Structures are given as structure tokens and as C-alpha cells.
Amino acid sequence: MESSTVAVVLALTLACTGGMFLLISHQITGRSGMATFALGLALFGLVFAVPPSVDQNASLLLGMAIDTIAVAAVLLLRRGMQRFMQRHELSWRALAALLLAYALLSMAARLAFGDAARALVLDLSLGLLFAWLALTTARDAYRDNPLLRMPLALLAGVLSLLSLLSFGQAIYRADSTPGADADRIYEAVLMLSALLLGPTLLWLHTVQLTRQIGELSTRDALTRLLNENGLDEVLRRHFARRQHEPVSLMHIDVDHFARVNALHGESSGDDVLRMIGLALESGLRADDFVARVGGEEFVVGCVSADVGQAAVLAERLRAAVAAVQTGLSEGGGHLRCTVSIGLSRPFGDIDQWRNAWREAEVSLQAAKDAGCNCVVHPTAA
């Protein structure tokens, strides 16, 4: 296949993949990174669409622009990965500064040593950037959810191949007697890498979306805590272990929550629930868990054979919520809320957890009858 044909195929492939990513990004809310991926792939397609004759005979400014676009494409892929993995992103200002530094370096190389130096700077820069992206992607593959491990590992492999290809091209340019076989190998590997890049990114997003859909069935949309289905699943996993401890349940209700919505609006009420959920989650021990099971109701699972330990934890959670201040969006000021907590006795079998929950509800009602903002033990209910 001729070089011009390879360039056209690569340009069309990358442009179509980028367009598909852009369309998908409009259907996804949140920090998916797909729009940034789309822009990066589209820029790669634009670079490959430039005919070799135009690139080789380009003026100083045009050549610098073509090379800078190629570097920008890799940096955008890097920014897209950071957004996708919820990492600290390369800012647009930092990205612009890197591109300006590269453009000046490319211009200086061409003015001093000619087009060969400009091409060498580009190949080495792309090789380093692809290597950087491959290393960080490989690191994420072993730090994130196991479901993402395989697509991340494949993406790291593709990026490593592109890095080696860029470094190999730099060596190839330095060879005074290049051969036709080297040209064919380079073009074949380049096409394979470009063809794998888009589907691998799409696979990565598909796995992520599948994971998020799974979480929707077990997570509360407002607080991101477990919901009742998630609570049941966590308890089943706990008691499915060969060795497991009993669990005590706490039923927690926000005191006078209807007043919050009536006086300050539902938006402030949602803020209160999120803050209380965060306070409860932050106060738990490693094996404990918390779920939102109603409008202003939560259930905490305390893994312990000692009801006294559960009572101590419940009192600590009550005090933690009482100390929370939620800012009010309208009119300023802060809002404090308290909770009442009812405990169950420890249970050691999954079939007993609904009965334990009912026992915790009885204790909770006793806490409400006692004046709220307190913890009631089942023997005192």
C-alpha cells in the first residue's frame, strides 16, 4: 500500500472515530473525557490528512503548525485520560504553555539545522509524550477497578507501541540509507496502532458505563451511599464469608426534617442529606457500612459481636451529625440538624437481618418518643 493511501486511511479512521466519540459525549453527563478524546483523535486525523509533499515543502510557520497540532493531539489524549480516571487534569493554560514551548523549540531546530532537525524534534517529542501517557495508563490499570484493568492494559500497550514507533522513526530518519522494507514495517505498525486506539478507548468507556449502570441499582443517586438493594447485597457478601462476625443494625432518622424542606426548600434539604450521609460514612470503621433507605432515613451496619461497641459507634455518629453545619444557598447562614438512632441486637445469619431491622425501627421510635437526638438500645425500647 502506498504511503498516500495509508495516510488517507489513517486520517479517515481517526476522524470518524473522533466524530463518534463526540456524538457519544453529548449523551453522557459528568466527567467522561470523551469530548477531549474526540478532539485529540480528530487532530491526529488532520495531521495524517496533510499530504507528504505539502509537509516536506511547508514554510516555517506551516511546518511548525502541523507539528504542534500533532503534539496537541497527544496532550489532549492525556487530558482526556485524566478526566476519565477522575485525576487532576492538565489545565488548558499548562497545555498552551507546553505547546508554545514546543513550537519555539521546533522553529529553533529548523532555523538552525533544517527540516531534518524539525522532524527529529517532533519524533522525539511524540515518543516521550506517548511513553509518559503509557506509563500513567499502566499505573492506573493496577490501581483502579479490576473491570477496567484489561482495557487500560491494552491501551497502555497501544500507547507504548506508538512511543516505540516514534523513537524508531527518529532513528530511521538518522539512517542515511533507509530501505523500502523499513518503510512498509513503519506504515503497517502505524496503521495497526491507529486502528486499535479508537476501539480501545471505546471499550474503556463501555466498561466504565457498565460499571456505573451496575452502581445505579445499588447506590442512592443523591448521597451515593448504598440503597436498600445495596444494603442487602453487602450483608449477603458479609455472611457468605467462611468466617464472619455478627452485625448490629442502626436505624437513623433525621429529626424534624420536614421543617427543613418547608422553611428552606428541597434544595437545602438535599444538601442536608448529603452532608449527613458524608458525616455517617466518615465516622464508620473499616468493615462497617451505611445505606440510605428512605427520604431522611439511613441504616448503618456495625460489624461486631458486642452490642456495647455498636452503642458507642452510634453515639459517635449522633455527635458527628450534630456538629455538621450546612450552608444555606438563599439568605446565607448555616443549618444544623440532629438524628435519632435505634439499635438492634447482633445477628449472625443473613435470614435474620430483616427482623433485626424491624427491631432497630422499634428502638428508633423509642428514641423519637424520648425527645429525639439520642440513641436507644433494643433492651430499652
N, C-alpha and C positions, 0 to 999 in steps of 0.2 A: 504494500500500500504506500502510495506516495505521501510525502510529508504534508503537502497541502490538504490531501484527503483526511489524514489523521487530525490535522488542526481543525478542519470543518466538523468532523465527527465529535471531537472533544468539546468544541465550542457549543454545538447544538445540545449535546448531552448535559453539560453543566448549566446552560441557560434554561433548558427545560426542567431540570431538577430544581434549580433555584426558583423558577416560577411556581412549581408545585409546592415547594416549601412556603412560599409567600402566600399562596392561596390557603394552605392549611393553617398558617399562623393567624389568619383573620378569624378562624373558628375556635381558637384556643385562647382562654383568658389566663392571665398570670405570666410569670417569667419563664416562657418556654425556650427562648433563644432562637426559635425557628426563623423569625424575620431577619435576624442578624446572619444566620446561616445562609438564608436565601440571597442576601446581598453579597456575601463573600463568594458563593458559588457563581453568581451572575458576573461578578468582576473577573473571576477566573475565566469564564466563558468569553468575556470581552477581550481578555489578553490573547487567548488562543485564536480568536477571530481575526486578529491582525495578521495579514499576510507576511510571511518571512521576508519578502523583498522590501516591504514597507518598513519593517522593523530594522532591517540591516542598513537601510539608507535613510533612516529617520534623522531629522535635525536634532540638535542638542536638547531642546525643550521637549520635543515629541518623544524622543527615546527615554528621557528621564520620566515623562508622564506614564508611558507604558510600563516601565519597570516599577514605578511607585504604585501603580494600580495592582500589580501582582503581589507586592509586599502588603498592600492594604487588604487584599483578599485573605491572606493567611492571618493577619491580625484580627480581622472580623470573625474568622472561624474560631480563633482563640477567645474572643469576647463572647461569641455565641455559646461556647462550651462553658465558660464561667457562669453565664446566665442560666444555662440549662442545669448545671450542677449546684446552683444556688451559692456560688462562691463570690468573693469580692471581685467586681468587674474592672477590667481595664477601662478607665474613663475615656470619654471622647477627647478630652484635652490631652491626655497622655498618648492616645493613639495618634492624634495630629502631630504631636511633638516628635514621635518616633518616625512618622512618615516624612516630616520636614528634614530630620537628621539624615534619613536615608537618601532623600532627594539631593541634598547638598553633597553627600559622600559620592553618589553616583555621578553627579556633574563634575566634581573634582577629579574623579578617576578618569572620566572620558577626556576632559581637557588636558590632563597630564599624560595619559598613556594611550588614548584612543578607544575605539569601540570594544576591543578585546577586553580591556580593563573594566569597562562598564558591564559587560556580560559576566565577567568573573565576580564582580561585586554582587550582582543580582543572584547568581547561583549560590554563592557562599551565604548570603543573607537568607535566602529561602531555605537552604539546608539547615541553618541554625534555628530559624523560626519553626520549621516543621519538627525538628528534633525537640525543641522546647515544648511544643504542643503535644508531641507523642509521649514525652516523659510525664507531663502532668496528667494526661489522659490515662496512662498506665497506672499512675498512682491512684487516681480516682477509681479505677477498676477494682482495686483491692481494698478500698475504704468504704465504698457505697454498698447499696443493697445488692445481694447476690444475683438478683434477676438482671441487673444491669451489667454484671461482670463480663459476660461473653460479648455483647455488642461493644462495650468500651474497649475490651482487649482487641477485638477486630479493628476498631477504629485506630487504636494505638499502633497496630501493625501496619495499616494503610499509611498512616502519617509517617511512620518510620521508613517505609518504602519510599515515600516521596522525599524524605530527607536524604536518604542514601542516593536517590536518583539525582537530586540537586548537587550533592557533593561530587557524584560521579560525572555529572555534566561539566562541573568546574575542571575536573582532571582531564576530561575528554577535550575541552577547549584548549588546554595547555599542550595537548599532544599535536605535534607538527604534522603527523602522518595518520590522521584518523581513517578508519576503514568503514566500508558500507555496512558490514555486519554490526558494528557498534551502533550505527545509526538505527538499524532495524530493531536491535535489542532495546535501545533507549525509547523508541516510539512505542514498542509493544508494552513495555513496563509502564510507561506514562499513561497509555490508554487504559490499561488494566486498573491502575491506581485511581484514575479519574472516574471510571465506571463503578468502582467499588465505593468511592467516597459518598456519593449521594445515597444509595441504598443503605449503607451502614448508618448514616445519620438518621435516616427514616426509621430503620429498625430500632435505633436507640430511643427515638421519640415514641414509637409504638409500645415498647416495653414500659416506658415511663407512664404513658397514658393508661395502659392496662393496670399498672400498679395503683394509679390514682383512682381508677374506677373501683378497684377492689377495696380501697380505703373508704370510699363513699358509703359502702354498705356496712362498715363497722365503725365509722367516725362521725361525730357530730359536726355539722357544717359550720356552726357558729364558733364553737370553742376548740375544735379539732381534738377534743377528748374522745374516748370511746363512747359509742352509743350502747343501747341495750343489747343489740346483736354482738357488738364487740366485747361487751362485758361477759356475755355467755361464752364466746369463743375463748377469751383469756382464761376463764375459770375451767373450761374443758381441757385446755392445754396444761394448766397447772395440775389438775388431778389426774391427767393421763401420764404424768411422770411416774417412774417406778418408785421414787422416794419423794414424798411431798408433805408439807406441813398443813395443818388445818388453817382455815381462813375465817376471820370475823368480818362482817359487813357493817358499814355505817351508812345510814340513810340521812342525807343532809338536805335541808331546805332553807332557802334564803328568807329571812324574816321580813314580813310586810313588803314583799316585792311588788305587789300590785300598786302600792303607793308610788314606788319609783317610776313605773310606767305612766301613772296618772299625772304626777306632778312634773316629771322631767322628760317624758316622751319615750317611745320604744327604742329609739337610737341610744339614749343614755342607759336604758335597761340592758340592751345588748352589750354595751361597754362594761357594765357592772358584772354581767355573767362571764364575760371573757376574763376580766380581772380576777374574779373569784375562782374560775377554773384554773387560771395560772397559779394562784396562791395555793390551791389544793394540790396541784401537780408538783409544785416546787417543794412542798412540805412532806412529800412521801419518801419512804425508804426505797431501796433498790428493787425489791420484789413486790411492793405494793402497787396498786393501780386505781384509777379513778375514771368514772363514766358519768356523762350527763344523761339522765333517764327521763327528764320531763322539762317543763318550762324553766323552773328555777330549782330543780331537784337534781341531786348528784348522789352517786353511790361510790363509796371507797371500799376496796378490798384490802384488809390488813392481814398479811401472811404471818400468823403467829398462833401458837398453841395456848398462849396466855392471854386471857381476856383483859387483864390489867394493862398489858402493853398496848392493846387496841384502845383502851380508855385514855392512856397517856397520849397516844398519837392523835386521837380525836380532840382532846383538849388543846393540843398544839395547833391543830388545823383551825379550830374555832378562833383561837387568839390571832392566828395569822390572817384570817379573813377580816377580823375586827380591825386590824391595823391597816388594811388596804384603803387607800383614798383614790376614788375615781374622779377624774376631771370632767366637768360638765361643759359641753360644747357651747351651749347657749347661756349667756349671762355670767360665765366664769364660775369660780368656786369649785368645791370638791364635795363628793358624796361618800359617806361611809355606810356600810351595811353589815349586819351580823347574820349568823346562821345558827340554827338549832340542829343537833345531831343525835340520832338514836342508834344504839348499838345492838348487834345480835351476839348470841353466844357462838363460839367457834364451831365449825362443822368440818367434817373430814371426807365428805363424799359429794360428787357433783350433783347427785339426785336430791341433796338436801338444801341446795342454795336458794331455791325459791321460798322454802319455808323460813330460811334464815333472813331473807329479805323482808318477808312479812313480819317477822319478829322485830327487825330493825324499824319498820314502819310504826309498829306499836310503841316502841321506845321513843321514836320521833314525836308521835302525838303527845306522849307524856312530857317531852321537853317543851312543846308548844304550850301545853296546859300549865307548865311551871313558870311561864313568863318569857320564853324564848331566850336565845343567846346562851344556851347551856348544853351540856352533854348528859344523856340519860343512859344508864346501864340497863340491860334487859331485866335484871332482878329487881330494879327499882321501878320498872314501868307498871 
